[in-house]
Amino acid sequence: MFDTMTMTKVVGGFCGALLVFLLGSWAGGILYGTYGSHGDDHAQAYSIDTGESDAVVEEVVEVPFAEVYAAADAGAGERLWRQCQACHKLEPGANGVGPYLHGVVDRPKHAADGYSYSDGLMATTGEWTPENLSAFLENPKEYAPGTKMAYRGMGKAEDRANLIAYLATFQ
């Protein structure tokens, strides 16, 4: 029933069909493809008004950090402390990769004895008030450019307030 000539015809038919589909795909890609860069110079042919421009935009009200800090939970901050304890210690005078954080809230900046601060952090002045700590924890590289702290930052103000409240228990 199946001899080599029949098998050759079947395989040839599949290869021919595959070739037709590949050539069709190639031709369709050339006709309908979006090649090249259509960046900012791309003009829209027409627009359909959906009425979204008339939609009311909600304003995000920024709550002052002092209010967030007043409602902070030190217990929740203890859980957040786990990400800090790889580099910092809470025992007075026990520096790790970072300075010890015992009594850091309202302590003068760069006042941890025996720790070599980076030039970026030495350029800052004042005390580690809860607001300053929050700004530093939000984005250390922006607060003190050139700091040795490799932490990316803590985005949520509630988390920063909870962590600072936990650190404030060690005075």
Salt bridges, closest charged atoms under 4 A:
GLU138 OE1 - ARG160 NH2 4.00
